Amino acid sequence: MAYGAVPAPSLPAPGERGSLRLADRVLARIAARAAAEALADQLTGPGRIDSPRATASQGRRGVSITVGLDLPYPLDIAAVTRAVHRRVTERVVQLAGSEDPRIDLVVERLVPAAPGGRLR
């Protein structure tokens, strides 16, 4: 030990120190942001769709998140939703520490392409 250094106090075991619970709105924002990032990676070309919306709840069964999406039409809905689901799950596990979050995706609207290939 160096001169003047104070020894670190011994910490109680992790289970004895308490716990941290994130607010539902924090989990929802993490999920919405992750969904938006995944959509930005998947959707190319001009156009605009509304940002994903998310709600979250926590209970005895763990974290449950629902993400509402608007998607352009036509596109491969299955491939896009798989990518969004994967990204949202990864981010919730990484940032919130949730072991096995339940992620539900709801495609709320399909936005048709306007003439000239632009989204409305």
C-alpha positions as semicolon CSV with decimal commas, in nm:
position;residue;x (nm);y (nm);z (nm)
1;M;0,000;0,000;0,000
2;A;0,133;0,344;-0,091
3;Y;0,185;0,616;0,164
4;G;-0,142;0,791;0,251
5;A;-0,359;0,530;0,076
6;V;-0,667;0,426;0,262
7;P;-0,765;0,060;0,239
8;A;-1,098;0,001;0,066
9;P;-1,372;-0,106;0,300
10;S;-1,498;-0,457;0,242
11;L;-1,832;-0,450;0,063
12;P;-2,127;-0,666;0,155
13;A;-2,231;-0,938;-0,088
14;P;-2,426;-0,806;-0,391
15;G;-2,755;-0,950;-0,267
16;E;-2,716;-0,766;0,063
17;R;-2,641;-0,425;-0,093
18;G;-2,988;-0,370;-0,233
19;S;-3,119;-0,353;-0,584
20;L;-3,179;-0,110;-0,866
21;R;-3,506;-0,085;-1,054
22;L;-3,538;0,129;-1,363
23;A;-3,861;0,317;-1,421
24;D;-4,091;0,175;-1,688
25;R;-4,056;0,492;-1,895
26;V;-3,677;0,447;-1,900
27;L;-3,714;0,095;-2,036
28;A;-3,965;0,222;-2,292
29;R;-3,726;0,494;-2,410
30;I;-3,440;0,245;-2,443
31;A;-3,664;0,020;-2,652
32;A;-3,797;0,302;-2,872
33;R;-3,448;0,433;-2,941
34;A;-3,317;0,085;-3,025
35;A;-3,612;0,027;-3,260
36;A;-3,547;0,360;-3,434
37;E;-3,179;0,269;-3,481
38;A;-3,271;-0,071;-3,625
39;L;-3,521;0,086;-3,865
40;A;-3,262;0,341;-3,977
41;D;-3,027;0,052;-4,061
42;Q;-3,298;-0,145;-4,243
43;L;-3,479;0,127;-4,435
44;T;-3,293;0,304;-4,709
45;G;-3,404;0,573;-4,945
46;P;-3,599;0,892;-4,905
47;G;-3,909;0,916;-4,697
48;R;-4,030;0,958;-4,347
49;I;-4,220;0,738;-4,109
50;D;-4,322;0,815;-3,752
51;S;-4,082;0,721;-3,474
52;P;-4,141;0,394;-3,291
53;R;-4,345;0,414;-2,972
54;A;-4,290;0,186;-2,674
55;T;-4,445;0,099;-2,341
56;A;-4,289;-0,113;-2,069
57;S;-4,392;-0,282;-1,750
58;Q;-4,214;-0,487;-1,488
59;G;-4,359;-0,761;-1,277
60;R;-4,284;-1,099;-1,125
61;R;-4,240;-1,247;-1,470
62;G;-3,979;-0,989;-1,569
63;V;-3,978;-0,703;-1,814
64;S;-4,245;-0,677;-2,082
65;I;-4,208;-0,422;-2,362
66;T;-4,441;-0,342;-2,650
67;V;-4,307;-0,143;-2,945
68;G;-4,543;0,013;-3,199
69;L;-4,407;0,057;-3,550
70;D;-4,508;0,234;-3,869
71;L;-4,343;0,070;-4,169
72;P;-4,321;0,170;-4,534
73;Y;-4,498;-0,051;-4,783
74;P;-4,390;-0,255;-4,971
75;L;-4,103;-0,417;-4,782
76;D;-4,007;-0,749;-4,623
77;I;-4,195;-0,705;-4,296
78;A;-4,061;-1,027;-4,144
79;A;-3,696;-0,936;-4,202
80;V;-3,738;-0,581;-4,072
81;T;-3,927;-0,686;-3,760
82;R;-3,667;-0,958;-3,687
83;A;-3,392;-0,696;-3,701
84;V;-3,590;-0,458;-3,479
85;H;-3,669;-0,734;-3,228
86;R;-3,305;-0,841;-3,212
87;R;-3,178;-0,483;-3,160
88;V;-3,437;-0,398;-2,893
89;T;-3,365;-0,720;-2,703
90;E;-2,988;-0,663;-2,717
91;R;-3,018;-0,304;-2,593
92;V;-3,258;-0,383;-2,310
93;V;-3,031;-0,664;-2,190
94;Q;-2,717;-0,452;-2,230
95;L;-2,839;-0,123;-2,083
96;A;-3,104;-0,233;-1,834
97;G;-2,957;-0,565;-1,731
98;S;-3,284;-0,747;-1,790
99;E;-3,223;-1,121;-1,816
100;D;-3,494;-1,229;-2,060
101;P;-3,718;-0,938;-2,163
102;R;-4,043;-1,008;-2,343
103;I;-4,052;-0,789;-2,653
104;D;-4,373;-0,755;-2,853
105;L;-4,371;-0,568;-3,184
106;V;-4,695;-0,426;-3,321
107;V;-4,701;-0,301;-3,680
108;E;-4,959;-0,028;-3,639
109;R;-4,951;0,120;-3,988
110;L;-4,812;0,041;-4,330
111;V;-4,730;0,369;-4,502
112;P;-4,760;0,340;-4,881
113;A;-4,493;0,488;-5,099
114;A;-4,600;0,809;-5,271
115;P;-4,551;0,852;-5,646
116;G;-4,184;0,866;-5,729
117;G;-4,091;0,622;-5,453
118;R;-4,115;0,872;-5,170
119;L;-4,289;0,791;-4,847
120;R;-4,568;1,012;-4,722
